[in-house]
Amino acid sequence: MTGFQLNGAAPAELLSHSGLLSLTGAQYLLARRPDLVGLLRRAPKAENIAVQEIPLPPLTCPALQCSDASFSGTTISLASPDSRQVSIVNFPVDLSPSANYRISFGADAPENPVFPLSVNLYSYNRGSPTYDYPEEYRAVTNFSKTITPHILWINSGPAAPQHAFVRFYTQSRIPIHIINIHISKAKQEIPAAFTEVFKTADGISVFQNASALPRFRFVSQCIPATGFDQAEGLVLNPGFDLSRQAVVEGLDRKIDLSPGQILSEDIHNNRMQWTVITGQQSFFVVDDSWFPGWTAEVDGHKSEIRIVDGFVRGVFIRGAGKHSVEMRFWPASLTYGLIVTACSLIVLLYAALKRRTRAE
């Protein structure tokens, strides 16, 4: 969902959807490279921003001034013939200076390409300076075999000309398929998503994410999803309210919920316990990774753990009043391992006793 690596590193395109970082509870972000520091300083807090859609021309090569690109219905395929040439499509747009533009699209690839899919604003007119705002390049590096939605925000900068292009291009020989391209202009100023709060002596900038959601919380609405792909699409939709809504797999309808309050908590590595007070029907979200082996009890009775927002956990709590909620982690592999270990010890003990009996 996020592209985070095990060492905590994250892809730069994640900054274009600051809400996803808030969903993970990421309160601070650290960067050393100047380009990433610049991206963090300019990353917009862009959820629920009103936009004006920009009409696009037909998906044909003449209309988009393409090179090494192919079109099949509403799908554009970009692939370089030899990794030296650039496969490219250009969408003509009329720009305003220092305005924020949202570029949304879906993309997939048969495997993760070596070269990224790059997106930027560009203009070239013979006899005039080339418009190419290097601070606002965006690169998409994570792809799956199924269509994944992407949302990129790009500021046009103070020198933006009226007539320009939104460019999609790559040097990848592995084909990248793009669908559902929408380009919009924000109707209002977008506040910054992160605040730079500290810089270390060795050049690491620390940014605070004031919108980080609490690790344990209640939501007021559950939205159904059939699986991860649909959940990801809903969570990344600009109209999705991360703080109020949750995408829950396995539901057959949208559910409005009563609020809840956490009275106490007792948190350990493989056991978590809360005392909460709720309305008639509430939904409790734990922003920790969903994984097989977690079980839940509400008031001492087993309760199904739901997969929430594609990668975290949640449980329904029914009945107004005070409740006890507990989650425990005991994976099946641990049980199997203990059984194998016990059997091995029995065999070893039996063998040892048999040798001793023979010796006597």
C-alpha positions, 0 to 999 in steps of 0.5 A: 500500500505505502511502498515502505521498505523494512528500513523505514525508507519510503518512495518519493511519490508517497509524499503526493498522498500525504493522507496515506502517511497520516493513516500509518500514524507517521508523525515525523519524516526524515530526509537528507537528500536535497531533492527529497527535502525540497519535496517535503517542504512543498508537499501539499496537504491536498485531501478534499481540495476543490479542483477544476477539471482540464479537458483532454484531447483524444488518446491518439498519437497526433493529438498527444505528440507521442513517441514510442507509445501505443494506444488501445482503447483508453489504455496508453502503453509506454515502452522504450525500444532500447532503454536509450530512447524515451517513450513519451506522451504530451497532454497539452494544458493551459497553465497559470503561474504558481498554481497546483495541478493534480494529475491522477491516473491508474498504472500497471506493469508486468514487472517493476521496471528499472526506469521510473515513469516520470511526470512533469510540466514542460514547454518548448517554443522555438525562439523562447526559453524552454519551460522545465521546472526541475523541482517539480518532477515526479517519478513513479517507481512502484508498480504491480500487475494490477492497475494501481491508482496514483495521484501527483500534485505539481506546482507550475512555478512562477515562470509557467507559460500559458501553453505547456504540456503534462508529460508522461515518459519513461526509458523502461523497456518493460511496458507501463500501461496507463489509464484514467488520466485526469488533470485538474487545477486546484481552486484554492491555496493548498496548505503544506502537509509537513512542517520542518521542525529540526535539522541535525548537524549532519544535514538531516531535516526532520519534518512533523506531520501534524495530521498523523492519525492516532494509532487507536481510533473510532471511525464514523463510517465503514465502506465495503471493499471486496479485496486489497485492490478495491480498498487501495483505490478507495483509500487513494481517492481524493474524496476519501476522508481518512479520519472519518471513514474506513474501508472494510473488506467483507462488508456488503453495504456502507454502514454509519456508526456511533462514536466511541471513546478509549478509556484505558489501554494496556499494550504489549508486543503480542497482546493489546487490551482496551476499555472503551465506551461506545454507542449502539454500533461502533467500529474500532481501528487499530493502525497496526498491520493485519496479519494471520494469527491475530485474534480478537475478543469483545467482552470475552467473546470472540470477534472477527478481525476485519482488514481495514484500509487494505492493511490494518485491523479493526473490530465491530463493537455492538451495544451501547456502554462500556466494553473490554476489547482484546487482541492477541497474536499467536500464529499457527506457525508457532503452534506447529513449531511447538508441536514439532519441537515437542515431538523431537524432544520425545524422540530424543528422550526415547532414544536416550532411554533406549541407549541407557537400557542397552548399556545397563 
